[in-house]
Amino acid sequence: MLNGRIVFCDNSTDAEIKSFNVSFAENLKNDRFFYLDMHGNKGLSKAYNSTIANLSLSENDFVVIFDQDTVIPQNMQFQYENFISENKDADIICPVVLDSVGVMSPSIASGTKFRHIVSISEINEKNLSSYSFINSGMCIKRNVFDRIKYEENLFLDFVDHDFILSAKKNGVKIKLCKKVVLNQNFSGVTKNTYNQDFSRFCIYMKDAKVFYKKWFGKNYKLILLPRVVKLCILHKNPSFLLTLLRNK
């Protein structure tokens, strides 16, 4: 959402889904709706950067990002407008995002790990530097993108954590709006088939390699090992471990 405008960035590859999206966009075509076709799945970070690059914004405009599987509360825009008027120094405003496990954003950033919070009451707003946040629902001032961009070497995973780390490094002011609470159907907490998990793991592994080298200079294989062991046990298949070991 952008000054009352809605931007629909289409990263889809399935022909049927693409056809539906194009038809949907045509039916909604007006001054408040902008459709951006990525012509295939170029990755989440490129979709975000392309969206911002294709829009004419003033430096103090705010952009709110949503994933396709986020449930948006009806009062969100009103709550954000009030928060911005009371926190004029805010560059990035993050909501609370819930999933089936608990609070997935903010998450506790501890070394190379990002951990769920059980309940909203546990969040320490006076020490947001110890947290990370996901992109969905994030409200970002336009001039932030003059200082940082989404890391286009990341396809899907760690895109949000990389963005937050870059924001902190560049002195971007991050604040939490606890009155905006979103619900997320996060794929990471659902049970999948072997093929689904293996395909997903291959993407995750490539992104982990980029992320952990960039920010921690550590061997991503060692960090991913506990995750790989769980997947091997779950599916009774060593292919996850073999793929990790063989990856350069």
N, C-alpha and C positions, 0 to 999 in steps of 0.2 A: 504494500500500500504506500502511496506516494502523494502527499498533498491531496488525498481523496481519490487518487488514481490507482488502478490495479494493473500490475505488470505480470503477464503470464509468459514465463520462459519455458519453452517446450524442448525438453532434452530426450524425448521418446524415440524409440527405434522400431517398435511394433507398428506395422502398417495400419492395423485396425484402430489402435489407440491414437495414432497420428491423425487419422481421418476424423475421428471423433473430436479431437482437440481443435483441428482447423475449423470444423463445422461449428463448434462451440464458440470459438473466437469470432467467427463471422457474424454469428447471431448477436453477440454482445458488442460488436464493433461500434465504438463511440469515442468521444473525447476523453472519457475517464478510463478507457480500457486499452492496453497496449499489448500486442502479441509479438513475441520474439521467438523465431524458429531457429534452433541451434543446428538444424539439419543433421540430426544424429546425436548420439550421446558423447559429448566432448568432455564430460566430467563436471562435477558439481562446481568446482572453483572457477572454471572457465565460463560456466553459465552465469554465476554471480558477477564476475568481472565484466562480461559482455553486456549484461543487463544494465549495469551502472554506466558503462561507456556509451550506450545507445540512448541515454536519457539526458535531457537538458534540465539541470537542476542548479539552484543557487547553493552556495556553500553551507547555508544553515538549514536547508531542507533535510528531512529525516526519511530514511528508507526502512521499511519493516520487511524482514525476510520470513517466508513460510515454506516448510516442506509440504509435500502433497498429502502427507499422512498426519498433519497437525489439526487438531480441533480448536477453532478460534472462538474465544469467549465474546459474547455480544458487546460487552462494555469495554473492550480492549482499547479502541481508539480514544474513547473518552478518558480512560485512565492514563493513557500515555500523554495525552494533551495536558492534563492536569499535572502530571509528573514533570514534564518538560518546562512548564511555566514556573514550577517551584524549584527546579534544578537546572538552571540555565548553563551551568558549567559542564553538564553531562555530554559526553561525546558518543558513548554507547550505553543504551539502556537495555538491560536483560530482564526477561520475565522469569517466573518459576515454571518449569516444565515437568509434568508428572508422567510416569509410565506405570506399568503393572507392578514394578518392583518398589517404587518410591519416588523420590525426587531425583531425576536424572540431570537436571540443570537448575541451579548450579551444582557442579560436582566438585568433590574435594580433590585438588591436584597435589599429589604427594610423589615427588620424584618423577618417575616415568609412568605412574599409575593415576587413573582418574576413577574415583570411587563414588558410588551413589550415596545420597543422604536419605535417612529413613523418613524424616518428616520436616516440614517447612520450619518448624520451631527451632530446629538445630542450626539454621543458617545464621552465621555471624556477619551482619551487614557492615560492621566496623572493620572487618579484615577481608575484603573481597579479593585481595591479592593472592590468597591461598586457594581460590576457586577457579574453575574453568566453566565455560558456558557453551551450549550448542547454538547453532545459527537460527533455528526456527523460533520465530517470535522476536528475534533481536531487532532493536530499533537503533539505527546507526545514522549519525549526522553525515551529510554528504562530504564535508571537508576531510573526514577521516580517510577517505579513499585517495586523497592527495598525498597522504603519508604512508599508507599501507595498502596492499592489495591481497586478494586471496591467492594462495600458493598454487600455481597451475601445474606444478609437478605432482600434486596430490589429486587423485581422481575422485575419491569418495570419502575415505576415512581420514580422520584427523584434520579435516579442512577447518572445522570450527576451532579446535584446540590450537592449531597453528595461527589462526587469525587472532585469537585472544592473546597468545604469547607475543605476537608481533605488536599488538596494541599496547600491551604492558611495556614492552621494550622501547616503544616510541612515545611513551608518556601520554597515551590516550586515556581520558577519564572514563572509567567504567562504573556504572551504578546499577543497582538492582531495584526493580519495581515489583514488590511482593504482592501488590494488588492485581497484577496481571498473572493469571495462572492458566497455563495451557495443558492440554492432554495430548500425548504423543503415542501413536501406535508404532513403537520402535521395534524394528526387525531383530535387533540383537537379543530380545528377551523371548522370542517365540521359537518353537521347535520346528526344525526344517528336515527335509530329506537329506540323504548323503550328498546327492548331486547339488542341491541348493547350498549346503554348507561348504562343499568343496569349492564351488565356483565363487562363493562369497569370500572364502578364506584366501583365495589367490589374489583377489583385489586388495583385501586387507593387508596381506603380506607385502605387496608392492608399495602401498602407501606407508606402511610401518617403516620400511627401509628408508624412505625419504625423510619421514618425520623424525625418527629417533637419531638419525645421523645429523640432521640439521640442528636440532636443539640440544641433544645430549651427547653426541659423538660416541654413542654406545652401539654394541653389536645387537642389532634388532632380533637376531635369531635366538639369543639367550632370553630376551624379554618376552618373545612370543612362545617360548617352549612350554610353559604351563598351559597356555591356551591350546596348543597343538596336542598335548597329551590328553586333555579333556576330550577333544574332538576325536582322537584316535580311539579312546575308550568308549565314547558315546556310540560311534558308528562301527566299532570293532574292525577298524581299517587303518593300516599304517601309512596310507598315502599322504596324509597331512604332514607327518614327520618327514617322510621321504622327499616330499616337495620342498619343505623348508630347508632341508640339508643340501639339496641339489641347487637351490636358488643362489645365484651369485650376488 
